[in-house]
Amino acid sequence: MYNIILAKSALELIPEEIKNKIKKSRVYKYGILDSNYHYKAMKYLKDREMRGRPDIIHISLLNILDSPINHEKKLNIYIHTYDDKVLKINQKTRLPRNYFRFLGVMEKVLKGEKNPLIKMEEKTLEDLLNEINAKKIALMTKKGRLTNPKYLKEFDTFIIGGFPYGKLNINKEKVSGEVEELSIYDKGLMAWTVCGIICYSLSF
Ligand SMILES: C[S@@+](CC[C@H](N)C(=O)[O-])C[C@H]1O[C@@H](n2cnc3c(N)ncnc32)[C@H](O)[C@@H]1O
């Protein structure tokens, strides 16, 4: 069994501190932060360049869920968010293809509404790694050791940053497994491309 984790993901409810700066819109009526619609209000938000990109999670999940390794039920899928929530996505989830319908589902889950296929709990990335007993952890980053994807099978857990810019920091001392920084290409790639490459390398 492999674990795939999108970490520090840019998927969160609109933070309280900017709620009063956001005008109601007929196009976007969701309670999820999206920099395309909330760009001005996010101006003074901490770490704003790495937040408000739920589309990254949507496209990555569509890629992961339809990969052969997932169809073979050999993948545990987790979304760890910027504000330390963890969503465990059931392998059989049929995610809405439509972005706004995806936001509707995620808003309910993040607000604590029960969903039979997506479970939400509050926890840090380090706690998640220990809880799932991750042993050989590949922390994906373009600055890591350049590795041919065919060797990814040597790892049991993959962490990909679910955000557009910035660096993923992990407190290795708090993690019982062995963490190695890996790169699969010498240039930066989008999270959904990295998820696709990982899933397809594990599949064949
Ligand atoms: C859009 S990037 C985040 C931006 C950051 N500047 C970067 O390139 O790492 C999203 C995630 O994709 C993964 N990633 C991007 N390029 C990669 C590469 N060449 N090798 C391995 N992982 C990569 C990393 O996990 C990264 O956090």
The ligand as an ORCA input file, in Angstrom:
! r2SCAN-3c Opt
* xyz 0 1
  C       4.025     24.259     -7.988
  S       5.092     23.372     -6.960
  C       5.387     24.453     -5.622
  C       6.306     25.561     -6.007
  C       7.769     25.463     -5.654
  N       8.400     26.628     -6.226
  C       8.471     24.234     -6.150
  O       8.811     24.172     -7.349
  O       8.728     23.318     -5.362
  C       4.066     22.176     -6.209
  C       4.762     20.957     -5.687
  O       5.128     20.116     -6.767
  C       6.272     19.360     -6.390
  N       7.296     19.592     -7.422
  C       7.390     20.606     -8.300
  N       8.419     20.450     -9.125
  C       9.000     19.275     -8.773
  C      10.124     18.542     -9.271
  N      10.864     18.984    -10.288
  N      10.434     17.364     -8.663
  C       9.697     16.906     -7.645
  N       8.629     17.555     -7.137
  C       8.288     18.722     -7.696
  C       6.716     19.824     -5.038
  O       6.204     18.923     -4.054
  C       6.045     21.170     -4.921
  O       5.796     21.527     -3.580
*
